[in-house]
Amino acid sequence: MADETAGRLGATIGSLWGKTQEALGLKNPVVPVVRLYGAITAEQKPGRINIQSVGPLLEKAFKMKRAEAVAIVINSPGGSAVQSRLVSNRIRQLADQHRKRALIFIEDAAASGGYFIAVAGDEVIADPSSIVGSIGVIFAGFGFEEAIAKIGVKRRIHTAGKNKSMLDPFVAEKKADVERLKMFENDIHKVFIDHVKMHRGSKLKAPDDKLFTGEWWTAVRGLELGLVDALGDMHSELQKRYGEDVKLVPIKARRPMFSMPSFGFSSQVSEGIGADIISAVEDRALWSRFGL
């Protein structure tokens, strides 16, 4: 009932706002839209989220004078803890600096690092079937020591520093290495937890041992837990708030006007294709954790 009342109130305010602007001869309200899609990594290529690629887009959106708010659409399975924090902090800094509301809209997923970014918004609105949460840290790898032993390969490695070869996949796992890794993960997990608590605060409706286990939920459950503020989609929500004539302005990166053609199949091209294949596999692994 409360949600329905809030929705009707928002629609009424949006309608009144639109009529007021029309009566005063003002232009239609404007909301810039920044879309953050893909894994969060420092890698500079399409389909990646990082401060270098996203920062200029956020700055352009928040500097738009006619806009009262900026819509940020997130669709990410997570990734780099550092890049997640940098982007999240930049959103909050720009929103405060320009005194504009940062409205976060979640599509398929804002999980792990994606959720780290999302909490910087003044409000987090998600599709009922969106995936949210996954507030945890993961490190995954492989052990090949038995495989190379079967084919008669011996591992030769020389280091300066006894821990330089920690978690080498071609030697047996060491208990001390695992303990050191767990300490590393716990430090990052605490940064994540503190960040969520700082931005969500009293909105959180469940104890730490429920929210911060790395578990993820649909947005329907996330609303009950206080991880999101409302259920909905960007277009409907913005029309409720700013009227049906609201103008959404996509903020996109500029593409180069010219690109040099390439001929033949150089070693650089081969290496590039190999790197792309590895990136695609990593992306698939990130998304598949959430059934997407």
C-alpha positions in Angstrom: 0.0 0.0 0.0 2.8 2.4 0.9 4.6 1.7 -2.4 1.4 2.3 -4.4 0.8 5.6 -2.5 4.4 6.7 -3.2 4.0 5.8 -6.8 0.8 7.8 -7.2 2.4 10.7 -5.4 5.5 10.6 -7.7 3.3 10.5 -10.8 1.2 13.5 -9.5 4.4 15.5 -8.7 5.8 14.6 -12.2 2.6 15.8 -13.9 2.5 19.0 -11.9 6.1 19.7 -12.7 5.5 19.2 -16.4 2.5 21.6 -16.4 4.4 24.2 -14.4 7.2 24.1 -16.9 4.8 24.4 -19.7 3.0 27.4 -18.1 6.3 29.2 -17.5 7.5 28.6 -21.1 10.3 26.4 -20.0 11.8 23.5 -22.0 11.1 19.9 -21.3 13.1 18.5 -18.3 16.3 16.8 -19.2 17.9 13.7 -17.6 21.3 12.6 -18.9 21.8 8.8 -18.9 25.1 7.0 -18.4 25.2 3.3 -19.1 27.7 1.1 -17.3 27.8 -2.3 -18.9 30.2 -5.2 -18.5 32.9 -6.5 -16.3 34.8 -4.0 -14.1 38.5 -4.1 -15.0 41.4 -1.7 -15.7 41.5 -3.1 -19.2 40.8 -0.4 -21.8 38.3 -1.9 -24.3 34.6 -1.9 -25.1 32.5 -3.7 -22.6 34.7 -2.8 -19.6 33.9 -0.5 -16.7 36.8 1.5 -15.2 37.4 5.0 -14.0 39.4 6.0 -17.1 36.5 5.2 -19.5 33.6 6.1 -17.2 35.0 9.2 -15.5 34.6 11.6 -18.5 31.1 10.4 -19.2 30.0 10.9 -15.6 31.6 14.4 -15.5 29.8 15.4 -18.7 26.4 14.1 -17.4 26.7 15.9 -14.0 27.8 19.2 -15.6 24.6 19.3 -17.7 23.0 22.5 -16.3 19.4 21.8 -17.2 19.4 18.4 -15.5 18.2 18.0 -11.9 19.3 14.4 -11.8 21.6 11.9 -13.6 20.4 8.4 -14.4 23.1 5.7 -14.2 22.2 2.3 -15.6 24.3 -0.6 -14.3 24.5 -4.0 -15.8 27.6 -5.7 -14.4 28.6 -9.0 -12.7 31.5 -7.3 -10.9 35.3 -7.4 -11.2 38.1 -5.2 -9.9 37.6 -4.1 -6.3 39.8 -1.0 -7.0 38.0 0.1 -10.1 34.6 -0.5 -8.4 35.6 1.8 -5.6 37.0 4.5 -7.9 33.9 4.7 -10.0 31.5 4.6 -7.0 33.4 7.4 -5.3 33.4 9.5 -8.4 29.7 9.2 -8.8 29.1 10.4 -5.2 31.7 13.2 -5.6 30.1 14.6 -8.7 26.6 14.3 -7.4 27.6 16.3 -4.3 29.7 18.8 -6.2 26.9 19.6 -8.7 24.0 19.2 -6.3 22.3 16.7 -8.5 20.6 13.4 -7.6 22.3 10.2 -8.8 19.5 7.8 -9.7 20.9 4.2 -10.1 18.9 1.8 -12.3 19.8 -1.9 -12.3 19.1 -4.0 -15.3 20.1 -7.7 -15.3 22.7 -7.5 -12.5 24.5 -5.2 -10.2 26.4 -7.9 -8.4 29.7 -7.8 -6.4 31.6 -4.8 -7.9 28.5 -3.8 -9.8 26.7 -3.4 -6.5 29.7 -1.6 -5.0 29.2 1.1 -7.6 25.4 1.2 -7.2 25.3 2.1 -3.5 26.8 5.5 -4.4 23.5 6.6 -5.8 20.9 8.6 -3.9 18.4 5.9 -4.8 18.8 2.4 -6.2 15.9 1.2 -8.5 16.0 -2.3 -9.9 13.9 -4.5 -12.1 12.1 -7.1 -9.9 14.2 -9.9 -11.6 17.5 -8.1 -11.4 20.3 -9.7 -9.4 21.8 -7.7 -6.6 24.2 -8.3 -3.7 27.1 -10.8 -3.9 28.9 -8.7 -1.3 32.0 -10.8 -1.0 35.4 -11.4 -2.5 36.5 -14.4 -4.6 39.8 -15.7 -5.9 39.8 -18.7 -8.3 42.6 -20.6 -10.0 43.7 -24.0 -11.1 46.3 -26.5 -10.0 48.3 -28.2 -12.7 51.0 -30.0 -10.7 49.6 -33.5 -11.3 49.1 -32.8 -15.0 52.6 -31.7 -15.7 53.9 -34.7 -13.7 52.0 -37.1 -15.9 53.5 -35.7 -19.1 57.0 -35.6 -17.6 57.5 -31.9 -17.2 59.5 -30.4 -14.3 58.8 -26.9 -13.0 61.9 -24.7 -12.7 61.4 -21.4 -10.9 63.8 -19.1 -9.2 62.8 -16.1 -7.1 64.3 -13.3 -4.9 61.8 -13.3 -2.0 60.5 -16.5 -0.5 56.8 -15.6 -1.2 57.2 -14.3 -4.7 55.8 -17.6 -6.2 52.8 -17.7 -3.9 50.0 -19.9 -5.4 52.0 -20.9 -8.4 49.5 -23.2 -10.3 52.3 -25.7 -11.2 53.3 -26.6 -7.7 51.3 -28.1 -4.8 49.2 -25.6 -2.8 50.8 -24.5 0.5 48.8 -23.9 3.6 50.7 -20.7 4.4 49.9 -19.3 0.9 46.2 -20.0 1.4 46.2 -18.3 4.8 47.9 -15.3 3.3 45.3 -15.2 0.5 42.5 -15.3 3.0 43.9 -12.3 4.8 44.1 -10.5 1.5 40.4 -11.4 0.7 39.3 -10.4 4.2 40.9 -7.0 3.9 39.1 -6.3 0.7 35.8 -7.7 2.0 35.9 -5.2 4.9 36.4 -2.3 2.5 33.3 -3.5 0.6 31.2 -3.9 3.8 32.2 -0.5 5.1 31.4 1.1 1.8 27.9 -0.4 1.7 27.2 0.5 5.3 28.4 4.1 4.7 26.1 4.6 1.8 23.1 2.5 2.7 23.2 3.0 6.5 19.9 2.7 8.2 18.3 1.5 4.9 19.8 -2.0 5.5 17.2 -4.3 7.1 19.2 -7.4 7.9 22.1 -8.4 10.0 25.7 -8.6 8.7 25.7 -12.4 8.7 22.9 -12.3 6.2 23.9 -9.4 4.0 27.7 -9.8 3.7 28.2 -13.6 3.0 28.6 -13.2 -0.7 25.1 -14.4 -1.4 23.1 -12.7 -4.1 19.3 -12.2 -4.5 16.6 -11.0 -6.9 15.7 -7.3 -6.5 12.4 -8.4 -5.0 14.3 -9.9 -2.0 16.9 -7.1 -2.2 14.1 -4.6 -1.5 13.1 -6.5 1.6 16.8 -6.5 2.8 17.3 -2.8 2.1 19.7 -3.3 -0.7 17.5 -1.4 -3.2 15.0 1.4 -2.7 12.4 0.5 -5.2 11.4 -1.8 -8.1 10.9 -0.4 -11.5 12.6 0.6 -14.8 14.3 3.8 -15.9 11.8 5.1 -18.4 8.7 4.6 -16.3 10.3 6.0 -13.2 11.7 9.1 -14.8 8.3 9.8 -16.5 6.6 9.6 -13.1 9.1 12.0 -11.6 9.6 14.5 -14.4 6.5 14.1 -16.6 5.9 12.2 -19.8 7.9 14.8 -21.9 11.1 14.2 -20.0 14.0 14.1 -22.4 16.6 11.4 -21.8 20.0 12.3 -23.1 22.4 9.3 -23.6 26.0 10.2 -22.6 28.4 8.1 -24.8 32.1 8.0 -25.4 33.2 9.6 -28.6 34.4 7.3 -31.4 37.4 8.2 -33.4 36.6 9.8 -36.8 39.1 7.7 -38.7 40.7 4.4 -38.2 43.7 2.9 -40.1 43.0 -0.2 -42.1 45.1 -3.3 -41.5 46.2 -5.9 -44.0 47.5 -9.3 -43.5 47.8 -11.2 -40.2 50.6 -9.9 -38.0 51.8 -11.3 -34.7 50.2 -8.3 -33.0 46.8 -9.2 -34.5 47.3 -12.8 -33.4 48.2 -11.7 -29.9 45.2 -9.4 -29.9 42.8 -12.2 -30.9 44.3 -14.4 -28.2 43.7 -11.7 -25.5 40.2 -11.2 -26.7 39.4 -14.9 -26.4 40.8 -14.9 -22.9 38.7 -11.8 -22.0 35.6 -13.4 -23.5 36.1 -16.6 -21.4 36.6 -14.5 -18.2 33.5 -12.4 -19.0 31.5 -15.6 -19.5 32.7 -17.0 -16.2 31.7 -13.8 -14.4 28.2 -13.7 -15.9 27.6 -17.5 -15.6 28.0 -17.3 -11.8 24.6 -15.6 -11.8 23.0 -17.8 -14.5 23.2 -15.0 -17.1 
